[in-house]
């Protein structure tokens, strides 16, 4: 499955980010560009995993018609619990 190049418009997104260490972060959102900015922002003391381990770059995304579909795809990817699976099935 190839990453969609058009990341604007209607819909919801399942996405995978990767940091320079090769770690992955999987999520879903309505606004992909804004979400990536938030993951890479340094916003005070409430450090979350994405902010602590960034900077992140988008390596895969898929548009879905509903939030439920995007979240289901996110859960499916997370259930694989494997960076190898992401590399082979989404990025391969």
C-alpha positions, -999 to 999 in steps of 0.1 A, spaced: 0 0 0 14 34 -10 13 66 10 -12 91 -4 5 123 -15 -25 145 -11 -29 152 27 -55 180 26 -92 179 23 -121 161 38 -118 130 58 -98 115 86 -63 101 86 -44 71 100 -7 79 99 28 67 108 56 90 118 93 81 122 121 98 141 158 99 133 164 69 156 140 48 135 112 46 160 76 48 148 46 66 162 11 56 150 -19 78 152 -51 92 136 -64 127 131 -86 150 111 -59 175 103 -27 158 94 -5 189 89 -16 204 122 -10 171 141 25 168 127 33 203 139 19 195 174 40 163 176 72 183 168 63 213 190 81 219 223 52 229 245 63 233 281 66 207 309 39 183 298 63 162 276 45 134 258 62 105 239 61 123 205 76 155 218 102 137 238 114 114 210 111 138 179 116 153 155 91 133 135 85 130 98 55 116 81 63 82 64 28 68 57 -8 80 58 -41 68 46 -74 88 42 -106 74 56 -142 86 53 -149 85 90 -131 89 123 -141 53 133 -124 39 101 -92 59 107 -91 48 144 -97 12 134 -67 14 110 -46 29 138 -56 1 162 -49 -25 136 -14 -11 130 -7 -8 167 -19 -44 173 9 -57 151 33 -43 177 62 -44 153 84 -19 135 92 -47 112 56 -51 102 53 -14 95 84 -15 73 73 -46 54 35 -39 50 32 -1 50 66 12 38 78 -18 18 
